[in-house]
Every structure is written in C-alpha cells, then in structure tokens.
Amino acid sequence: MASFFRKRGVDEKHPDSPPPPTAPGAQDVRSSEEAGMMDEGVEGPDDLHRGMRPRQLNMMAIAGAIGTGLIIGTGTTLKFGPGSLLIGYVLMGFVVYVVMVALGEMGAWLPHKKSFSGYATRFVDPAMGFATGWNYFFKYVIVLPNNLTATGIILQYWVKDLNVSVWIVVFGVVIILLNLIHVRFFGEAEFWMSLAKALVIIMLILMCFIISLGGSPSGFRSGFWYWTDPGAFAEYNVRWKDDYFFVTGSTGRFLGVWACIVQATFAYLGTELVGVAFGETPDPRRNVPRAVNQTLLRIVFFYVAGVLVLGMAVPYNSPELLRATREKVGGLASPFTVAAQRAGVSKLADAVNGMLLVFTISAANSDVYLASRTVWALAKDRQAPEIMERTNKRGVPIPAVALSSIFIALGFMNATKDAATVFGYFVSLVTVFGALNWVAVLVSYIAMIRAMKVQGIPRSIMPYRNPLLPWGSYIALGVTFLVIIFSGYSAFIPEFQIDKFMTSYIGILVYVVNILVWKWLKKTKRVRPEEMDLLTGRRA
C-alpha cells in the first residue's frame, strides 16, 4: 500500500512527520522565493492557483452551502413544533459559526492551499489528517450522485417519461466541464447560483412573513398563534408500520427537540465549503476573515429567520405538512409550499420545483470541487497517490477531478429499487463524516492555540481574532460530540432497527479505523505543542 504514495519528506523513518520546527522567535530561514510562493500566492509546479475572486468567495460564504436541507428537510422536523425547530437551528448555528471562525483564524494566521485536513496533519497527528481528508472526500463523492438523482427527480415533475439516468448524464457532464476549466469560471458559476439561492430564500422568507401578518388571499393573520395553538413543542412521533408511534410527555418533547438538533446539524453541513476555497483565494489574510464573517449573516438570516417565519405560517399538526413529508424531493415536499397552499397561493409548487434545480445543480458542482481539492491536498501531504497532486497550467487538478467524477456512476444505482435502497444506506452512512470533520477543525484549532501558549506566541498578533474564541471552541466541540454519539437515537424507537443503527454509527468506526491504520503503517506520532511548526507559511 505504501508504494502508492510518494516517498518524499524530511524524515525517512516517519515520512508523514511535519517539517522540523523553528524555535519560537527564531528567524524564518526559508528563501525569499519560497516564502513568496507560500505567502503571496505565487504558484509553483503542481499547485493550485489563487484565481478565485473575493466577491465569489463572499457569495459562496453567504449562500454556497445552502441546500435542500433548509427548503425540504425542515418539513420533517417542523412536526415536532416551531419551538423545537428554532432551538435546533440556533444551537447548531452557534456551533457551525464557531467552526468557521476557528477555521478563519487558522487560515488567516497560517494560510496554505491544502484542505483543512492539512491543519489536522500539521497540528494534531498526520493520521488524523489522513482520516479527515478521506472522510471528507468520500462524503462528497457519495453525495454527488445523490444530488444529481434529486435533479432528475425534480425534472420528472414536468418530463415524466424521461428516466432519471438521462439527467444524471446530462448534468454530470456539465459539472465536470465546469470543474475542468479555470477556478475563476467555477467561482463565477457558483457566484451566480449562490446569488440565485440567496434570492430564493429571501423570497420564501418574505412570503411566510407576509402570510403570518395576514397579507395572503385567505387574510388570516397567524402571527405567533401557532406557537400557542397547537403549541411550540410537540411530542416525538415517527411513522411505523403504516401508522404513527408517539413518545409522550416531557420525554417525547425532549426527543422532538433533539430530532430538530440532529436535522439542523445536517442542514448546516457543507458550510465549511469556503474553508476549502481559501487555498485558491488571493490575499487570504484579508479575504478569509471577510468570508468567515459572512457566515454569521447566512446563519442568522437564512437559517434562523427561515425556520422562525416557517413556524409562524404552518402549524406542526397540519395535514398538508404530513402529506408533504411523504413526497420525494420536489416542490410538493417543501414546507414553504405548504405555507403557500394553506394561505390560498396556488402554483407555488411549480416555482419552488424550478428553484430547487438551482440548489441541486449547485450542490453537485460543489461536490466535485470539494472532493477534488481534498484528494489533491491529501496527495500534497503524501496521504494519497502522487498523481493526484498534478495540476495543469491553469492550476486545475485534472486527475483529482477525474477521480471525483467517476463516482457520478453511482447514481445509476437508483434505476432499480433494491440498488437504490443500498445507495440510500451509503448516503446515510457518510452524513456523520461531516460532523466528524467539524471535530477535526475544532481539535486542530485547540491544538494550535495550546502550542502558541507553550511557545510564547501571543494570540494578539494574529491577523484575525474572534471574540468567541478560544472558549467557544470547547463548547462547540462538546455539542458536536453529543450530536455524533446520540445521532442514532431513532434506531431504538419504537424498537431496535439494525439498518438505522449501522448507518448512524459505522461512519465513526471507519474514521477511527482510518486513524489507527495510518498510524500503524506510517508510525506517526501526535504533534507535541513545543515542537509544532507555527512559522512555515506565515509572513513576517
């Protein structure tokens, strides 16, 4: 296995060990040419180009990772009450914002062109960087065909006779081409799709707000009426054998809140998209903090405000809402469509269906980008085959894009019912990988801060600092651990279900096994705070 990886490095015994550290306060001895390549963005051979414009990065930070989780996924948890839904999105909004500002502090302090798995390799342990990078890669290459399948299902709303596989091929070719040209064109495509998504969300939020104030054809002014009748918190219920199973009392209401927290976690996954794009952004010390701060705008306005007005416009016991949760991906499955239908606004399902196309195509486009840059970064850290780090003259990692694109073929599994069930297990399995990568970011940040303290480097000299850090990182890490550990609660209600249990927790096992296998193969060691390299890549 080791023969697949490039044998280069400063330590023959431990090829994955970080470069020899420079003592605190010592002068960086790199040549000016090397320093310029790393700090100013001058591209070397087999390197990414810093060709993404700041406005593209900012728009990606605002709306790039918004997917169908907000537009459709909220319908499955609104049935637990608007209060439960709001608590879930506020709590996990705090967590994801802390993750992003921690990533922003690392990216502005020690910018590099690798994915954030590179920070885990540099600050924690090369084995953790290996596991983090490959988990992130597999998460997106498996979600990629799922997003293309969703695109085909949406289009079947109008073109019913055309097989989903046709749309997988058509849009698969389109996103591959977008990822093979210069990153500036990818960034431009994401800019306009992100802008369209932002406008869609704004329109839907305003629609629900107007409905709740009585501006709909029905004229009913609900306000916060549904928070009292039927109420803000509902008991936990799940469909079981053509009926519904309820957990009553305070335990049921608690489980309802927890279900919303878990759903909110997966709705926020992908926010770290801009963290991968940092490596292709010019002047990261200025543009990274700007992009990270845009994340707060998205969390507060799009997610929190979105679920707040949704809870004002639709009661959790609405029969229309229950019917919508049984629909496949499409306009009819969206709780925002339910809000319009109840208010007497017709034909919104057609409009929402068309809008969802932008969400799924944008998500598939980002999936290829994230997967390819992640495997490129792994190759740079000698944790993937050497060929994966090669780029063309435009700075595009062609082999990495090709490897990521191959997984589009998994979408054809949805052509048969049995294969589609197996594919659904794959998708459920890798969703926990996203939360594990949040853990990797937070652990890497905490390790860096501890090393700065040990080496006598004051945090005050960092170009970007957030008031929530470092204390917020410990809280966010604790909450994320709880979500990962108890995310499979539904496998035990109303009785134990082995398939749900496996898909909820096997991702954790895969992550741990990856760490142990790489430590065994490469004999890696945890990076000690006093030996951590906090100078390479930092401009004097």
C-alpha positions as CSV (number, residue, x, y, z in Angstrom):
1,M,0.0,0.0,0.0
2,A,2.8,2.4,0.9
3,S,4.1,2.1,-2.7
4,F,1.2,4.1,-3.9
5,F,2.3,7.2,-2.0
6,R,5.1,9.5,-2.9
7,K,8.3,8.8,-0.9
8,R,9.5,12.3,-0.2
9,G,9.9,14.1,3.1
10,V,12.4,15.2,5.7
11,D,12.2,12.1,7.9
12,E,12.8,8.7,6.3
13,K,11.6,6.9,9.4
14,H,8.5,9.0,9.8
15,P,7.7,10.3,6.3
16,D,4.5,11.9,7.5
17,S,6.1,13.9,10.3
18,P,5.9,17.7,10.0
19,P,8.9,19.7,8.9
20,P,11.5,20.4,11.7
21,P,10.1,23.2,13.8
22,T,11.7,26.6,14.2
23,A,12.2,27.7,17.7
24,P,9.8,30.4,18.9
25,G,11.1,33.8,18.0
26,A,13.7,32.5,15.6
27,Q,14.0,33.9,12.1
28,D,12.3,32.0,9.3
29,V,15.2,30.7,7.2
30,R,13.3,30.0,4.0
31,S,14.4,31.7,0.9
32,S,12.5,34.7,-0.3
33,E,11.4,32.9,-3.4
34,E,9.9,30.0,-1.3
35,A,8.3,32.4,1.1
36,G,6.7,34.3,-1.7
37,M,5.3,31.1,-3.2
38,M,3.7,30.2,0.0
39,D,2.6,33.6,1.4
40,E,1.9,35.7,-1.7
41,G,0.2,33.0,-3.8
42,V,2.8,32.6,-6.5
43,E,2.1,29.2,-8.0
44,G,4.7,26.5,-8.2
45,P,4.6,23.3,-10.2
46,D,1.5,21.1,-9.5
47,D,0.0,23.9,-7.4
48,L,-3.5,25.4,-7.2
49,H,-3.9,29.0,-8.5
50,R,-5.3,31.8,-6.3
51,G,-7.7,32.7,-9.1
52,M,-11.0,32.9,-7.1
53,R,-12.2,36.5,-6.7
54,P,-13.1,37.9,-3.3
55,R,-16.7,38.5,-4.3
56,Q,-17.0,34.9,-5.4
57,L,-15.7,33.7,-2.1
58,N,-18.0,36.0,-0.2
59,M,-21.1,34.9,-2.1
60,M,-20.2,31.3,-1.6
61,A,-19.9,32.0,2.1
62,I,-23.3,33.6,2.2
63,A,-25.3,31.0,0.2
64,G,-22.9,28.5,-1.3
65,A,-23.7,25.6,1.1
66,I,-27.4,26.2,1.4
67,G,-29.1,23.0,0.1
68,T,-32.3,21.2,0.2
69,G,-31.9,20.7,3.9
70,L,-33.5,24.1,4.6
71,I,-36.0,24.1,1.8
72,I,-37.3,20.5,2.3
73,G,-35.6,18.9,5.3
74,T,-37.3,21.4,7.7
75,G,-40.6,19.8,6.9
76,T,-39.7,16.5,8.6
77,T,-38.8,18.3,11.8
78,L,-41.4,21.1,11.9
79,K,-43.9,18.4,13.0
80,F,-42.0,18.5,16.4
81,G,-43.1,22.1,16.9
82,P,-41.7,25.5,15.9
83,G,-40.0,26.0,19.3
84,S,-38.1,22.7,18.9
85,L,-37.1,23.7,15.3
86,L,-35.9,27.1,16.4
87,I,-33.8,25.7,19.3
88,G,-32.2,23.2,17.0
89,Y,-31.1,25.8,14.4
90,V,-30.0,28.4,16.9
91,L,-27.8,25.9,18.8
92,M,-26.2,24.3,15.8
93,G,-25.9,27.7,14.2
94,F,-23.7,28.7,17.1
95,V,-21.6,25.5,16.6
96,V,-21.1,26.0,12.9
97,Y,-20.2,29.6,13.3
98,V,-17.5,28.7,15.9
99,V,-16.2,26.1,13.5
100,M,-16.0,28.7,10.7
101,V,-14.3,31.4,12.8
102,A,-11.8,28.8,14.1
103,L,-11.1,27.8,10.5
104,G,-10.8,31.5,9.7
105,E,-8.3,32.2,12.4
106,M,-6.1,29.3,11.2
107,G,-6.5,30.3,7.6
108,A,-5.5,33.9,8.2
109,W,-2.7,33.1,10.5
110,L,-1.1,30.2,8.6
111,P,-2.7,30.2,5.1
112,H,-2.0,27.2,2.9
113,K,-3.5,25.8,-0.3
114,K,-4.5,22.5,1.3
115,S,-7.9,21.5,2.6
116,F,-8.4,21.8,6.4
117,S,-7.3,18.2,6.7
118,G,-3.8,19.8,6.3
119,Y,-4.3,21.5,9.7
120,A,-5.1,18.2,11.4
121,T,-1.9,16.8,9.9
122,R,0.2,19.8,11.0
123,F,-1.3,20.5,14.4
124,V,-2.6,17.1,15.7
125,D,-1.4,14.0,14.0
126,P,-0.8,13.0,10.4
127,A,-3.1,10.0,11.0
128,M,-6.0,12.4,11.9
129,G,-5.3,14.4,8.8
130,F,-5.4,11.2,6.7
131,A,-8.7,10.1,8.2
132,T,-10.2,13.6,8.0
133,G,-9.3,14.1,4.4
134,W,-10.5,10.8,3.1
135,N,-13.7,11.0,5.1
136,Y,-14.4,14.4,3.6
137,F,-13.6,13.0,0.1
138,F,-16.0,10.0,0.4
139,K,-18.7,12.2,1.9
140,Y,-18.9,14.3,-1.2
141,V,-18.3,11.7,-3.9
142,I,-21.3,9.7,-2.5
143,V,-23.5,12.8,-2.0
144,L,-22.6,13.9,-5.6
145,P,-24.7,11.2,-7.4
146,N,-27.5,11.7,-4.8
147,N,-27.7,15.4,-5.8
148,L,-27.8,14.5,-9.5
149,T,-30.5,12.0,-8.8
150,A,-32.5,14.7,-7.0
151,T,-32.1,16.9,-10.0
152,G,-33.6,14.2,-12.2
153,I,-36.5,13.6,-9.8
154,I,-37.3,17.3,-9.8
155,L,-37.3,17.4,-13.7
156,Q,-39.6,14.4,-13.7
157,Y,-42.2,16.7,-12.2
158,W,-42.5,18.2,-15.8
159,V,-41.0,15.4,-18.0
160,K,-42.4,12.2,-16.5
161,D,-41.4,9.8,-19.3
162,L,-37.7,10.5,-19.2
163,N,-35.6,8.3,-17.0
164,V,-33.6,9.9,-14.2
165,S,-30.4,8.3,-15.6
166,V,-30.6,10.6,-18.6
167,W,-30.5,13.7,-16.4
168,I,-27.6,12.2,-14.3
169,V,-25.5,12.0,-17.5
170,V,-26.5,15.5,-18.9
171,F,-25.8,17.4,-15.7
172,G,-22.9,15.2,-14.8
173,V,-21.1,16.3,-18.0
174,V,-21.9,19.9,-17.3
175,I,-20.5,20.0,-13.8
176,I,-17.4,18.0,-14.9
177,L,-16.7,20.7,-17.6
178,L,-17.2,23.5,-15.0
179,N,-14.6,21.9,-12.8
180,L,-12.1,21.3,-15.6
181,I,-11.7,25.0,-16.5
182,H,-10.0,27.7,-14.5
183,V,-11.2,28.0,-10.9
184,R,-12.3,31.6,-11.7
185,F,-15.0,30.2,-14.0
186,F,-16.1,27.7,-11.3
187,G,-16.2,30.5,-8.9
188,E,-18.3,32.6,-11.3
189,A,-20.8,29.8,-11.8
190,E,-21.0,29.3,-8.0
191,F,-21.4,33.1,-7.6
192,W,-24.5,33.3,-9.8
193,M,-26.0,30.1,-8.4
194,S,-25.4,31.2,-4.9
195,L,-26.9,34.6,-5.7
196,A,-30.0,32.8,-7.1
197,K,-30.2,30.6,-4.0
198,A,-30.0,33.7,-1.7
199,L,-32.8,35.4,-3.7
200,V,-34.9,32.3,-3.5
201,I,-34.5,32.0,0.3
202,I,-35.2,35.8,0.8
203,M,-38.4,35.4,-1.3
204,L,-39.6,32.4,0.7
205,I,-38.9,34.1,4.0
206,L,-40.7,37.2,3.0
207,M,-43.6,35.2,1.7
208,C,-44.0,33.3,5.0
209,F,-43.6,36.6,6.9
210,I,-46.3,38.3,4.8
211,I,-48.6,35.3,5.2
212,S,-48.2,35.4,9.0
213,L,-49.1,39.1,9.0
214,G,-52.3,38.4,7.1
215,G,-51.2,39.5,3.7
216,S,-52.3,36.3,1.9
217,P,-55.6,35.7,-0.1
218,S,-57.1,34.0,3.0
219,G,-56.5,37.1,5.1
220,F,-55.8,35.1,8.2
221,R,-53.2,36.8,10.5
222,S,-51.5,34.0,12.3
223,G,-48.5,35.8,13.9
224,F,-47.3,33.6,16.7
225,W,-50.7,32.0,17.1
226,Y,-49.4,28.5,16.1
227,W,-46.9,28.8,19.0
228,T,-49.8,28.5,21.4
229,D,-52.3,26.6,19.4
230,P,-51.3,23.8,18.7
231,G,-48.1,24.8,20.6
232,A,-44.4,25.4,20.4
233,F,-43.3,21.9,21.3
234,A,-44.7,18.6,20.0
235,E,-44.2,15.1,21.3
236,Y,-41.8,12.9,19.3
237,N,-43.6,10.8,16.7
238,V,-42.3,8.5,13.9
239,R,-44.1,6.6,11.2
240,W,-44.1,2.9,11.9
241,K,-45.8,0.1,10.0
242,D,-48.4,2.4,8.3
243,D,-49.2,4.2,11.5
244,Y,-47.5,6.7,13.9
245,F,-45.7,5.8,17.1
246,F,-45.7,8.5,19.8
247,V,-43.4,9.1,22.8
248,T,-45.5,11.1,25.2
249,G,-44.8,13.6,28.0
250,S,-41.7,15.6,28.7
251,T,-39.5,12.7,27.3
252,G,-41.4,13.0,24.0
253,R,-41.0,16.8,23.8
254,F,-37.2,16.4,24.6
255,L,-36.8,13.9,21.8
256,G,-38.6,16.3,19.5
257,V,-36.1,19.0,20.3
258,W,-33.2,16.5,19.8
259,A,-34.6,15.4,16.4
260,C,-34.5,19.1,15.4
261,I,-30.9,19.5,16.6
262,V,-29.8,16.4,14.6
263,Q,-31.6,17.6,11.4
264,A,-30.2,21.2,11.8
265,T,-26.7,19.7,12.1
266,F,-27.0,18.0,8.7
267,A,-28.7,21.1,7.2
268,Y,-25.6,23.1,8.2
269,L,-23.1,20.6,6.8
270,G,-21.2,22.0,3.9
271,T,-20.7,25.4,5.5
272,E,-17.0,24.7,5.6
273,L,-17.0,24.8,1.8
274,V,-15.3,28.2,1.9
275,G,-12.6,26.7,4.0
276,V,-11.5,24.6,1.1
277,A,-11.7,27.5,-1.3
278,F,-9.3,29.6,0.9
279,G,-6.5,27.9,-0.9
280,E,-7.5,29.4,-4.2
281,T,-8.3,32.9,-2.9
282,P,-5.8,35.8,-3.2
283,D,-4.7,37.7,-0.1
284,P,-6.1,35.2,2.4
285,R,-5.2,37.3,5.4
286,R,-7.8,39.9,4.3
287,N,-10.3,37.9,2.3
288,V,-10.6,34.9,4.7
289,P,-11.9,36.9,7.7
290,R,-14.4,38.7,5.4
291,A,-15.7,35.4,4.1
292,V,-16.0,33.9,7.5
293,N,-17.9,36.9,8.9
294,Q,-20.4,36.4,6.0
295,T,-21.2,33.0,7.6
296,L,-22.9,34.7,10.5
297,L,-25.2,36.6,8.1
298,R,-26.3,33.4,6.5
299,I,-26.9,31.6,9.8
300,V,-29.0,34.4,11.3
301,F,-30.9,35.5,8.3
302,F,-31.3,32.4,6.1
303,Y,-31.5,29.6,8.6
304,V,-32.7,31.0,11.9
305,A,-35.1,33.6,10.3
306,G,-36.2,31.0,7.8
307,V,-37.4,28.4,10.4
308,L,-38.8,31.2,12.6
309,V,-41.2,32.5,9.9
310,L,-42.0,29.0,8.8
311,G,-43.2,28.1,12.3
312,M,-45.4,31.2,12.1
313,A,-47.0,30.3,8.8
314,V,-47.6,26.5,9.3
315,P,-48.8,24.6,12.4
316,Y,-47.0,21.5,13.2
317,N,-50.1,19.4,13.1
318,S,-51.1,20.5,9.6
319,P,-52.4,17.5,7.5
320,E,-50.8,19.2,4.4
321,L,-47.4,19.1,6.2
322,L,-47.7,15.4,7.0
323,R,-48.5,14.7,3.3
324,A,-45.6,16.8,2.2
325,T,-43.1,14.8,4.3
326,R,-44.1,11.7,2.3
327,E,-43.2,13.3,-1.1
328,K,-39.9,12.7,-2.9
329,V,-37.6,15.6,-3.5
330,G,-39.5,18.3,-5.2
331,G,-41.6,21.4,-4.8
332,L,-44.5,19.5,-3.2
333,A,-42.2,18.2,-0.4
334,S,-41.3,21.7,0.7
335,P,-43.0,23.1,3.9
336,F,-42.8,26.6,2.2
337,T,-45.1,25.2,-0.5
338,V,-47.4,24.0,2.3
339,A,-47.4,27.5,3.8
340,A,-48.5,29.0,0.4
341,Q,-51.2,26.3,-0.1
342,R,-52.7,27.0,3.3
343,A,-52.7,30.7,2.6
344,G,-54.5,30.3,-0.8
345,V,-51.5,30.9,-3.0
346,S,-51.6,28.4,-5.9
347,K,-49.0,27.1,-8.3
348,L,-46.1,27.8,-5.9
349,A,-45.1,24.1,-6.1
350,D,-44.1,24.7,-9.8
351,A,-42.0,27.7,-8.8
352,V,-40.3,26.0,-5.9
353,N,-39.6,23.0,-8.0
354,G,-37.8,25.2,-10.5
355,M,-35.9,26.9,-7.8
356,L,-34.8,23.6,-6.3
357,L,-33.0,22.8,-9.6
358,V,-30.5,25.6,-8.8
359,F,-29.9,24.1,-5.3
360,T,-29.2,20.6,-6.5
361,I,-27.1,21.6,-9.5
362,S,-25.0,24.0,-7.3
363,A,-24.6,21.3,-4.7
364,A,-23.4,18.7,-7.3
365,N,-21.0,21.3,-8.7
366,S,-19.6,22.0,-5.3
367,D,-19.3,18.3,-4.5
368,V,-16.8,17.7,-7.4
369,Y,-14.9,20.8,-6.4
370,L,-14.6,19.8,-2.7
371,A,-13.8,16.2,-3.4
372,S,-11.1,17.0,-5.9
373,R,-9.4,19.7,-3.8
374,T,-9.5,17.4,-0.8
375,V,-7.8,14.5,-2.5
376,W,-5.3,17.0,-4.1
377,A,-4.4,18.2,-0.5
378,L,-4.1,14.6,0.7
379,A,-1.6,13.9,-2.1
380,K,0.4,17.0,-1.1
381,D,0.6,15.6,2.4
382,R,1.7,12.2,0.9
383,Q,-1.6,10.6,2.0
384,A,-2.9,9.9,-1.5
385,P,-1.3,8.6,-4.7
386,E,1.2,11.1,-6.1
387,I,-0.6,11.5,-9.4
388,M,-3.5,13.2,-7.6
389,E,-1.4,16.3,-6.9
390,R,-0.7,17.1,-10.5
391,T,-2.3,20.2,-12.0
392,N,-2.4,21.7,-15.5
393,K,-1.2,25.2,-16.4
394,R,-4.5,26.7,-15.2
395,G,-4.0,25.2,-11.7
396,V,-6.8,22.6,-12.1
397,P,-6.0,19.2,-10.5
398,I,-7.2,17.1,-13.5
399,P,-6.5,13.6,-12.0
400,A,-8.3,14.6,-8.8
401,V,-11.3,15.9,-10.7
402,A,-11.4,12.7,-12.8
403,L,-11.3,10.5,-9.8
404,S,-14.1,12.5,-8.1
405,S,-16.2,12.5,-11.3
406,I,-16.1,8.7,-11.6
407,F,-18.5,8.4,-8.6
408,I,-21.3,10.0,-10.6
409,A,-21.9,6.5,-11.9
410,L,-23.2,5.5,-8.5
411,G,-26.3,7.5,-9.4
412,F,-27.3,4.7,-11.8
413,M,-28.0,2.5,-8.8
414,N,-31.2,4.5,-8.4
415,A,-32.5,2.9,-11.6
416,T,-33.5,-0.2,-9.6
417,K,-35.4,-0.4,-6.3
418,D,-33.0,-2.8,-4.5
419,A,-29.9,-0.9,-5.6
420,A,-31.5,2.4,-4.6
421,T,-32.0,1.1,-1.1
422,V,-28.4,0.2,-0.8
423,F,-27.4,3.6,-2.2
424,G,-29.6,5.2,0.5
425,Y,-27.6,3.4,3.1
426,F,-24.4,4.8,1.7
427,V,-25.7,8.3,1.8
428,S,-26.9,7.9,5.4
429,L,-23.5,6.4,6.3
430,V,-21.4,9.3,5.2
431,T,-23.5,12.1,6.6
432,V,-21.8,11.6,10.0
433,F,-18.5,12.3,8.3
434,G,-19.4,16.0,8.0
435,A,-19.8,16.3,11.8
436,L,-16.5,14.4,12.3
437,N,-14.8,17.0,10.1
438,W,-16.1,19.7,12.4
439,V,-14.5,17.9,15.2
440,A,-11.2,17.8,13.2
441,V,-11.3,21.6,12.7
442,L,-12.0,22.3,16.4
443,V,-9.4,19.9,17.7
444,S,-6.8,21.3,15.2
445,Y,-7.6,24.9,16.4
446,I,-7.4,23.9,20.1
447,A,-4.1,22.2,19.5
448,M,-2.7,25.3,17.7
449,I,-3.8,27.6,20.5
450,R,-2.2,25.4,23.1
451,A,1.1,25.3,21.1
452,M,1.1,29.1,20.7
453,K,0.8,29.4,24.5
454,V,3.6,26.9,25.1
455,Q,5.9,28.6,22.6
456,G,5.1,32.1,24.0
457,I,3.4,33.4,20.8
458,P,0.6,35.8,21.9
459,R,-2.8,35.5,20.2
460,S,-2.9,39.3,19.9
461,I,-0.5,39.2,16.9
462,M,-2.9,37.0,14.8
463,P,-4.3,39.0,11.8
464,Y,-7.9,37.8,12.6
465,R,-9.3,37.1,16.0
466,N,-12.9,36.3,17.0
467,P,-14.3,37.1,20.5
468,L,-16.0,33.7,20.7
469,L,-12.6,32.0,20.7
470,P,-10.9,30.1,22.1
471,W,-13.6,29.4,24.8
472,G,-16.3,28.8,22.2
473,S,-14.4,26.0,20.5
474,Y,-14.6,23.8,23.7
475,I,-18.4,24.3,23.9
476,A,-18.9,23.7,20.1
477,L,-16.6,20.6,20.3
478,G,-18.7,19.2,23.3
479,V,-22.0,19.8,21.5
480,T,-20.7,18.2,18.2
481,F,-19.6,15.1,20.2
482,L,-23.0,14.7,21.7
483,V,-24.7,15.0,18.3
484,I,-22.4,12.4,16.8
485,I,-22.9,10.0,19.8
486,F,-26.6,10.3,20.0
487,S,-27.5,10.9,16.4
488,G,-28.7,7.3,16.0
489,Y,-31.4,7.6,18.7
490,S,-34.1,6.8,16.1
491,A,-32.7,3.3,15.7
492,F,-34.1,2.4,19.1
493,I,-37.7,3.9,18.6
494,P,-40.1,2.1,18.7
495,E,-37.8,-0.9,18.6
496,F,-34.2,-1.6,17.6
497,Q,-33.5,-1.4,13.9
498,I,-30.2,-2.7,12.8
499,D,-30.0,-0.9,9.5
500,K,-30.6,2.6,11.1
501,F,-28.1,1.8,13.8
502,M,-25.4,0.7,11.3
503,T,-25.8,3.7,9.0
504,S,-25.8,6.1,12.0
505,Y,-22.6,4.8,13.7
506,I,-20.4,2.9,11.2
507,G,-19.0,6.2,9.9
508,I,-17.4,6.7,13.4
509,L,-15.8,3.2,13.1
510,V,-14.5,4.0,9.7
511,Y,-13.0,7.2,10.9
512,V,-11.3,5.6,13.9
513,V,-10.0,2.7,11.8
514,N,-8.5,5.1,9.2
515,I,-6.6,6.8,12.0
516,L,-5.3,3.5,13.5
517,V,-4.4,2.0,10.1
518,W,-2.4,5.1,9.1
519,K,-0.6,5.3,12.5
520,W,0.3,1.6,12.1
521,L,1.5,2.0,8.5
522,K,3.4,5.2,8.9
523,K,4.3,5.1,12.7
524,T,3.0,8.6,13.1
525,K,3.1,10.5,16.4
526,R,1.0,13.2,17.9
527,V,2.4,16.6,17.3
528,R,3.8,18.0,20.6
529,P,2.9,21.6,21.4
530,E,6.5,22.6,21.9
531,E,7.6,21.1,18.6
532,M,4.7,22.3,16.4
533,D,5.7,24.4,13.4
534,L,3.9,27.7,13.7
535,L,6.2,29.6,11.3
536,T,6.1,27.9,7.9
537,G,3.7,29.8,5.7
538,R,3.5,32.8,8.0
539,R,4.5,36.2,6.5
540,A,6.9,38.1,8.8
